[in-house]
Amino acid sequence: MLNCFDVCKVLLAALLFLACSAATARAYTIAFEHGNLISMESDAVHVDQRVIVRDGEIAAIEPSAMAPSLPVDETIDATGRYLVPGFIDTHFHWRNDVRSELSLAVANGITTVLNMGVLRCQDHAGLRRAIAAGEILAPRYFTTGPMLKRHDVKTSADAAPLVGEHKALRYDFVKIHDNLPRDGYEALIAEAARQGMAVIGHGQHHLPLQASLRMKSISHAEEFMYIFSAAQRRDLAFLAQAAKQIKASGMYVAPTLGTFDMIRRHADPQLFAALAAEDQLKYLPRGHVEYWQSDRVRFRSNPHFSAPESLERLQRELQWQMEFTRLLHETGVPLLAGSDNDGLHVPGFALHRELELLNQAGLAQLDVLKAATINPARFLGIADTTGSIATGKAADLVLLEANPLADIRNTRRVGGVMLAGRWLDRQQLDEVLAGVERTDQRSCASGTDAILCATSCLLGASF
C-alpha cells in the first residue's frame, strides 16, 4: 500500500507531466508590438497596440504599455507602422500560371480573392484542393462559375440545369457577362434564388435599371453608362434617384475603375509608353506581355479606341464613372474594390491602382480601405472571420510601412503579410516576387499541368 509520501510523489509527477504536456501543446504565438491599428471595427486609429496571434486567430488586442496577457513566442516590431486587415480583391481573374498570380496577390497584401469567371480549361476543384493542402501560397479563394452569355441562357428552360451545375461544382456565385434574353434572365435570377445562389456580374443594358437591381452586385461602374441613356447620364436629378434605387435594392457595386483606365492607357500612345515601361511587367509571362504590347490588341489598333476623338471620349467616360462612383458612395451604396486584372494590369499590384482611383473619385482614404476589407467581407459572407481586426477573427493582416489614411498610395508599402496566421516578412515577400519573376510561365501553354495553367486557352483574351 502506498503511504502518504508515495501518493504525493505520484500526484506531483502527474502534475509535472500535465504541465509539460500543456506547455508542449501550447500553440506558437506571435505578437505585433507598438503598432498603429486601423481595425475597421471603428473609424479610430488605435496607437501603440499589441496584437497577439495564436492558432491562426487573433487571440488578444491590448495596449503595448501593459504586460502581455498571453505567453508570446515571437515579437514583431510594428513601431511607427500600421496594421490593417488583409485586402480582398473582389474581381480577380486567373489568366496564366495561377501559382504566380496568387503569389502576386499575397505579396501585395491580398488575403482573399473572388475569381470572376471559370474557364473550361481550368481545374478549380483541383486548385482549391491544392490551396487547402498548403501546396500553393494563396489567399482564401472564391469563384463564380463560367461567364454566362446569351447563348448559354437562350430560354427560361436553360436556367435550372445551369444553376444546378453551379451548385454541384460548388461555385460561389453565378456570373452574367452578357445581355440575356428577358425570359432567360428572369428565370436565372429566380432559379438562383431558389437554389440559394446569388447572381453577380454585368448589368442588363437592354432592360430597365430595376431588372439589373435583382442581382447581388454589378461589377463595373461602366455598366451603368450602358443601362442609362445619354440624356439620363447628363441628368443629375435622374442619377441621384437612380443611386437611391440602387441603395434600396441592397446591391453592392464594384466600380473597377482601373480596368477602364487600363483600356485608355493601352489606347493612348503616350500613356502606353509609360505603361509598357513599368517594372511590374516582369511578373507577367513574356508571351502575354508581347501580345498586349502588339497591335493585335483592339484597343491599340481600332480607331474606336485609339483615334484622337476616341481618346477624348474615353477620358470623359472614365470621369463620368468616377463621378457616379462618388455619388453611389455618398448615397450609401456599399462599394467593393476589384482589380479585374487583365492586359498589362498585373495581378496584386492592380488592386492598389484601383484603391488610388477610388480615392481620386472622391472617397476618403478610410472609405477606400473599407471597400477593400470589411465591405467585401460582408458581401462574401465572411465578415465573422475576416475583413476587420478583432479578437477571434482570422489573422489576415497587412503591416504597412506608412499611414494609408494620410496617403492611400501607402497601401503599396507592404512591410509584411499575415495569411491566416502565417507571417511573411518583407524579405520573404521579396523572395516570393523573385520566384515569380524567375518562373518560365510560358510552359503553361504546353498544358502539362491542368490545375495550374490556362495560357493555352487564354492567349488573346480581352477585357
N, C-alpha and C positions, 0 to 999 in steps of 0.2 A: 504494500500500500504506500502511495506517495505521501510524504509528510508535507507540512505547510510550506517548507522551504523549497521542496521539489516542485510543488504546484506553482509557486511564484516564479520559479525559473522557467517552467513551461509556458506560463502566461506571458512572461517577459519576452521569451523567444518568439512567441506567436505575434506579439505586438510589434516587435522589431521586424519580423517578416512582412507583416501587413504594411508597415511604414515604408519599408524598402520597395515593396511591390507598388505601393501608391506612387512613390517617387519615380519609379521606373515607368509607370503607366502614364504619368502626368504629361500632357501634351506640351510640345515645344511652343513657347510663347515669344512673340516679338512685340516690342513697344516702340512706337514713334514718339520721340520726346521733343518738347518745346515747339510743336508745330502750330501753325495758324489754321484753324479748322473752318472750312466752308462746307457745312454739313448738308445743306438743302432741307434740313429739318426746320430751320428758321432762316431769316434773312440776315442774321448777325454773323460776324466773323468772330470766332472764339479763339483768343490768342493764348499762346503758351500752354497748349494742351498735350496730354498724353493719350494715345490710342493704343490699347493693348489688344493683340490679335492672338487667338488660340483656336486650334482645330478649324481653321478656315473662316472663323467668325470673329466679329468684333466683340470682345469679352468685356471691355471696360473703356469708358471715356472719362477722363478726370484731369484736373489741373496738374501740370508738371510740378508745381510747388509742393504738392503733397507726396507722401511716400506711396510707392506703387501698391495698389490694392491686391495685386496678384504677383506671384513669382515671375520674373522676367528672365528669359534665356539670352535674348539678343536685343540690343538697343540700336535704333536708327535715329541719328541726329537730324531732326527736322527744323532746327533753329533757322528762323528767317525764311522758311519755306511754307508752302501752302498745301494742305491735304484736301482733295476734292474727291467725290465719288468717281468711280470708273466711268468713262464716257460710253454712251450707247449710240451706235450708228444704225439708224432705222431704214437705211436704203443702201445696203451693201450688195455688191454683185461678185459672185465667183466667176472670174473671167479667164484666168490662166491657171498657174500652179497654185492650188489652194493652200498648200503648206506656206508658201511665201506670202500669199495675200493675207492670211490670218496672222502670220507673224508680224507683218507690217502694221496690222491693226493693233496688236498688243503693244508693239514698240511705240505707238502713238497714244497710248493710254486708253485704248478701247477695250472694254471688258465684256461687252455684249454686242452682237450684230444680228440684224434681221436681213437675211438674204432675200432679195426681191425677184425671184424667178428661177425655178428649177429648169435646167435644160435636159433633154432626154439622154444626153451622153454622160450625165453626171450621176454619181452614186452617192446621194445624200445620206442614205441609211448607213452606208459604209463610212462616210465621213463622220457621222455622229458617233458611231462605234469607236472610231479611231480617237476622237476627242475624249470620249468617256474613258477610254483605256489609257489616256495620257500619252498617246503616241504622237500627238500633234500639239504644239504650243498654239492655243486658240482661245478666243473669247467664248463665252456661252453662246450657243448658236440656235437661232430660229430661222425658219424658212417658209416662204409661200410655196405653193405648187407651181406648175408651169404657167407662163404668162398667157392668159386666155384671150383669144382673138375671135373675131366674128365667125370664122369657120369652125370654131370649137363649140359654139353655142348657137347653132342655126335656128333651133326652135326650143320651146319650153320643155320638150321631151328630153333634151340633152342635159338638163340641169341635174337631175337626181343621180345618174351614173357618174357624172363628173365630180360632184361633191362627195359621193360615196368613195370614189377612188382617192380623193384627197384625204378623207378620214382614214382609209385603210393604209395609206402610205405615211400617215402621221405628219402631214404638213400642218403648219400652224395657222395658215391663212389661205384664202382663195384670192388670187390676184387677177384683176382685169387689166388688159393692156390695149384695149381697142374699143370702138363703138360697137356694142352688141345690138342685135335686133331687140326691139322693145319687149316682146314677149319672152325672149330668151333671157334678157337682163332681169326682168321682174321675177321670172321663175328661179333664176340662180340666186337672187337675193333671198327669196322665200325659202328655198331648199337649204341654203347655207344656214339660215336661222333655225330651221327645223332640226338640222343635224349638229347644231351648236358650234358653227364656224362663222367667222367674220370675213367679209369681203372688203378688200382694200385695192388701191392702185389708181388707175386713171379714171377720170370722170367721163360721163356720157355727154359728148359735145352736142349731139343732135336732140337731146331731151332737155326739158326744163331743169333748173337747178335742183328742185325738190327730188328729182329722181336720183341724182348723184348723192344727195344727202342721206340716202338709205345705207350707204357704205360706212364702214368704221373710220376710214381715213382716205384722204386723197393725197397722192404722192408728189404733186408739183403745184406750186403757185401758178405755173404756166397753164395748167388745166383750166383755170377759171377764165383765162383770156379767151378760150375757145368755147366755153359754156356761155359766156356773156357775148352779146353783140358789140360791135364797135361803138355804137351810141351808148350802150349800157356801161362800157368801160370808162366813158368820159363823164358819166352822171354820178356825181359824188353822193347824192341822196340815195340813188339806187344801190350803190356799192355799200353804203352804211347799212341799208336794210338787208342786203344780201349777207353781210357779215353777221348781223343779228340772227338771221335764219340758220347760218352755219353753226353759230354758237348754240342755238336752241336745239339743234339736231344731236348734239353731243359728239360731233365728228372731230377727229384730230386732223391736222394738216401738216405735212412735211414739205416745206417750200422748195427744197433742193435748188436753191438759187445758184449754187456752184456749178451744177451741170449745165444750166442755161448760159451762165457766164463762160463756161468752157467752150460751148459752141461758138460764142463770139470770139474767144481767144484763138480758136482754130481758124476762123474765117478772116480775121483781120491780120494782114501781113506783119505789121509792127508788133502787135500783141503776140502773134505766133512765134516771132523770132525770140522773144523773151521766154515764152513757154518752152520752146524747143531747147533752150539753153539751161533749163532748170536741172539742178544736181539730182533731184529726186528721181528723174527718169532712169537712173542707173538701176533702180529696183524693179523695173519692168522688163519683160522678155524682149530681146533685141528685135525679134520679128514683129512683135506688137508695136514697138516704137517706130520701126521702119514703115510699117503700114500707116500709122496715124500721122506720120510726118510726110506722107506721099500725097500726090494729087488724086489718088483713088478715093480719098475721103470726100464725101459730097459737100461738107462744109467749106472745103478749100477749092473745089472745082465748080460748084454750082453757083451761078450768079444770084440765085435766090438768097444765098447766104453771103457771098463774097463781093458782090458789086458794091460800090461806094454807098448807094442809096440803101442797100440791104444792111450794111454795117450800121448806118444811122437808125434803121428800123430796129435792129437787134438791141441797140443801146436803149432806145425808147421802151421796148418791150421789157427789158430787164429792169428798167427804172419803174415801170408800172407794177411789175411783180413785187419789187421791194416795197413800194408804197402800199400795195394791197396786203402784203405780209404784215406791215406795221399796223394797218387797220384791223386785221384779224386779231393781232395780239392785243391791241387796245380794247377790242370788243370782248376779249376773254376767251377766244378760241385757243385751245392748247396746241402749241406748236412742237414739232419733232425735228430734231437735227438728223439729216440724212445726206450722205455724200453722193450717192449714185455714181460711184467710181467707174469711169469708162474713158475711152480715148487715152489721153495723157493725164487723166485725173488719177493720181497714184493712190491706191488703197491706203487707208490710215491717214496719210497726210491730207487727203481730200476733205476729211471731216473738219479739220482746223480751218480750211478755207471757207467752208460753209458757216462756221461759227463767226468768222470775221464778216461775212456778208450779212448775216442776221444782225450783227451789231451795226453795220453800216445802214441797214434798213430802218434802224431806229429802236431796236431792242436794247435795253440796258444790259450791261455785262452779266449781272446776276440772272436775268431772264434768259439770256443766251445759254448760260450754264444749265439752267433748268430744262431747256429744250434738248440738252444732251445727256441728262441724268434722270431726274425724277419724273418728268413728263413721259418719256418713252418707257420708263419702268412701269408706270401706271397703264400705259397703252398695252404693254405686253403682258400685264397681269402679274408682274414680279416685284411690285413695289414693297411687298412684305420682306423681300430678301435683298434687294439692291436698289440703286438709284439715289440713296442718301447714306449718310454716315450716322449710324445709330447702333446702340448695343443690341446684339442678337442678329444683326444683318450680316450677310456675307462680306468678307473682307475684300471687296473690289474697290481699290483705292488708287489714286494717282498723286504722286508727290511732285508739285510744280516748284520750279526754282524762283518764280516771281509771282506777284499777285495778279490773277486774271481779272479781278474786279477793277484794277487800275488800267489794264490794257488787255483786251481779250486775246491778243496775239501771244500772250504768255501761256496760253494752253499748249503751245508748241514746245515750251521749255520743260519737257518731262525729265525729272530727275530720277524717277523710278516708278515702277508699277507693281501693285499687289493684285494678283489674279486669284481670287478665291483662297487667299491666304498664302499664296506662293509669291515671294518677294523677288523682283528682278531690279537690281540697281542699274545706274546709268551705264556702267561698264558692260554688264550683261546685255542690256538693250542694244548697245553698240555692236556687241558680238552677234546678236540676232540680225541686225541690219546688215552687217558684213557677210553673214551667211546667206542672206537673200541675194545680195549683190553677186556672190560667187556662184550661185545656183544657175546652171545652164537650163533655164526654163523652156528653152526650145525643145528639149527632149519630150515635153508633153505631147507634141504633135505626133509622136510615134504611137501614142495610145497605149504605152506599156503599163500604165497604172491608171485604171479606170476611176479609182476613187479620187485620185489627186489631180488628174489632168483633164483639161477640156479644150485646149487650144485647137485641136483638130476640128471642132465644130463651132468655134467662136471666131476664128480669124476673119476680120472684116465685119464683125457685128458692130452695130451703131447704137447711138443713144436711143 
